[in-house]
Amino acid sequence: MTEPLVAFRGITKSFGNNVILDEIDLDIYPGEAVAIIGPSGTGKSTALRIIAGLTPPDSGEVYINGKKRLGVAEDQTEALGIGMVFQQAALFDSLTVGENVGFLLYQHSNLKPRHIRDLVRERLEMVGLPDIFDRYPAELSGGMRKRVSFARAVMANPERPEDRPELLLYDEPTAGLDPIASTVIEDLVRELQQINGGSYIMVTHQDSTIRRTADRVVFLYHGKVQWQGKVHEVDTTDNPMVRQFFSSSIDGPIQVTG
């Protein structure tokens, strides 16, 4: 059996008295495209942040490429590059698009500025935005900002190929976008995987995004993994939570909270 890229073992996370993740186990394997789904507030984004090393769990163990993580990502050198695309793109408003995409290299490499600019332009062309290097985030549409954040997530130092992201984390990449813009983003997710290889995990509520970008689905509710399976199995499973979620019904075991 192939060793997981990421493994959760008994991961628990609470905020105050609210238990978000309750002793969950989860494996992500090389080459996988996984969607983490479920109602709002069930720990999907928290799971991503724990994988990214931005948030430590309260208890349990996280293994990255078979190595146990101690603390958060900045506390150690990990044998797995991880890139993250945040829900709101999280671009620096005071920086140009080029400065945003090349931020990591400008701050943490010895590459010459001209070389960084060339690398940034390659990434922007990759996401279909070749002519916006000098624009600011406020001048872009929501879908364009998302694509810029994708370009930033896959940026890597060519002098350190070991830092190339092997795992991309997407937090609601199509949230708030119209159907056409969503399709552009969904196609881009798949194209980036084909170009760069690697795996990705996506948190999403959108039916089309789940079906067009995922190979495997993990359903979270009440802090537990309630179901997981291949994406085509969401239409045939007898799991009442999955059936309720995809039918958008208010009747079923998922409680309507607002």
N, C-alpha and C positions, 0 to 999 in steps of 0.2 A: 504494500500500500504506500502511495506517495505521501511523504511527510507534508503536513499542512504548512502554508505560508504563515498563517495566523491561527492560533488556537486559544480559545477561552476555556478555562476550567474553573467552574464554580464562581463565576464573576458576579459580584454584588455591588450595587451602587445606590445610595440613598441621598436625597436632598432633604434635610430636616427629617420629618417623620414619613416622608413619601419615598417608598421603596420603588426605584425605577427599574433596576435589573436585579433579579432574585436568583442567584446561584445558577446562572446560565452556562451551558457548554455550547461552543460553536467552533466549527472548523471551516477555514477558507483554503482552497487548494490552488496550486499553480494553474493559470489559464482560465480560471472560473470567472463568470459574470454573475454576480449574486445580487438580488434585490432583497432588502430588508423592508418589510411592509408591516402594516398594522395601524390601528387608530392613533390619533394624535396623543402625545404625552406618554407613550408606552416604552420609551427608552431607545428608539431607533438612532437618533442623532447622538445620544450619549454613548451608545455602542461604537459609533464611528469615531468619536473623540477619544475613547479609550484605545481603540486600534491605532489611531494616529499618534498616541502618546501625549495628547493634550490634557487629558483628564485621567487621574489615577483611580482605579477601582478601590472600593472600601475593603474588599476581601476577594480571594480567588487569585488565579495565576493567568498571566498572559504570556504566550510563547510566540516569538517572532522567528521564523525559520528554525524552529526547534530550540531556540535559546530563550530562557526565561527573562522577561523584562523586569528590571528593578527600578521602580519610580516611573518618571515620565521620560519621553524620548530624548530630551535634551540632557539627561543625566548620563547617557551612555552612547556608545557607538553600536548601531545595529546593522546586521548583515542583510538589510532589506530597505530599499528606498521606497518611501511612501509619499504620495502627493495627494492633496485634498482640495476639492472644489467646494467652497462654502455656499450655503443657500442664497445669500445675498451678494455673491461674487467677492465681497470683501476686498475691493480694490482701494488703493490709496487715492483719495480725491485730489490731493495736491500734486500728484505725480502724473506724468503723461502715460499713455498706454505702453510705450516702449520702456519707460522706467519701471512700470509695474511688472511687466513680463520679465524683465531682466533683473529685477530687484535682488534676487538671491545671488546672482553672479556679480553684480556691482558691489554687494556687501561682503561676499565670502569667497572671492576668487582673485587670482592675480592676472586674469585675462585683460587685455587692452580694451578700452571702451569701444573702439571700432569693431573688434571681434565680437564683443557682446551685442552690439547693434545688429551685426549680421546674423547672429544666432536668433535674436529676437524677431527679426524680419522673417526668418525661416519658419519660426513657430507661428507667427501671425498668418503667414501664407497657408500653413498647414490647417488652420481653423477657418480659412476663407476670408480673412480680413487683412489683406496685404498693404492697404493704403491708409492705415489709421495710426501709425507709429507716434505721431506728434499730437494726437487728440487727447483730450482729458475725459475721464469716465463720465462726467456730467453731459458730455456731448454724444453719448452712445445710447442706443436703445437697450432695454433689458436683455434681449437675446444676444446682442453684441457684447455686453458686459460679461455675460455668462461664457461666451466663447473666448474672451480675453482671459478669463480666469482659468479656462482649460489650457490655454497656451502657457500660462504661468505655471500650472501644475506639472506640465511635462518638460519644463525647462531643466536642463542638467548641464553640468560642467563637462565639456568634452575631454578635459584633462583628468577627470575622475569618473570614468564610465561606471564604476561601481555605485555611484550615487544616482544613476538613472532610476526613476520610479518603476518598481516592479508591481506596485499595487497602487491603484488610484481609488480614492474615496469621494463619492459624489453625494452631497446632501441636498436633496430636492432640486436637481438641476433644471427641471422644467416647471417648477412652481411659478404661478403667475404669468406664464407665457400663453399666447394664443396657440391654437392647434398647429398652425404652420410653423411657427417658431419652435414649438415643442418637437416637431418632426425633424427640423434641422439639428437640434441639440441631440436627439436620440440617434440620428445617423452619425453625428460627429463622435459620440461615445463609442459606437462600434468601430468607426474608422480609426480612431486613435488606438484602440486595442489591436487592430490589424497591423497598424504601422509600428507600434512600439512593443507589441506583445504584452505579456504580463496579465494581471488579474484586475478586476475592479469590483467594488461593492457600492451599491446605490441605495440610498434611502429615498423612497418615493411613495406618493399616494395615487399617482396617475395611472389609470388602467393601461393606456397606450404605451406609456414609458415602461411599465413592468413587462408587457408582452413583447415589446420591440427591442429591449436591451438586456433582458435577463435570461440566463439559462437555468438558474436555480432560485427558488423563492424561500425566504425564511420569514415566518409570521410571528411577530411579537405581540403579546398582550398580557397585562397584569405582571410584567416583569419576567415572563417565561417565554421560551420558544414553544409555541403551541402547535406548530406544524411546519414542515419543510418538505420540499419536493421540486420536481422539474416544473418549469413554467407551464407546460401544457396540462399538467395535472391539476391546476387550479380549477379547471372546468369539470373534472370528474371526481374530485375528492369528496368524501362524505363529511369532512370536518365542518361543523356548523359555523364556526367563526369565519373560516375562509369563504364559505358560501354566502354568508351574510355580508361580508366585506365587499365581495365582487358584485353582489346584486344590489348594493346600496340600500338594503332593507333596514328599517328601524326595528324590526322584529327579529329577535335572536339573542344569543348569549352576550353579545357585545353591548355594553350599556351606553346609551346616548347621554352624553354629559353636557352638551351645549349646542 
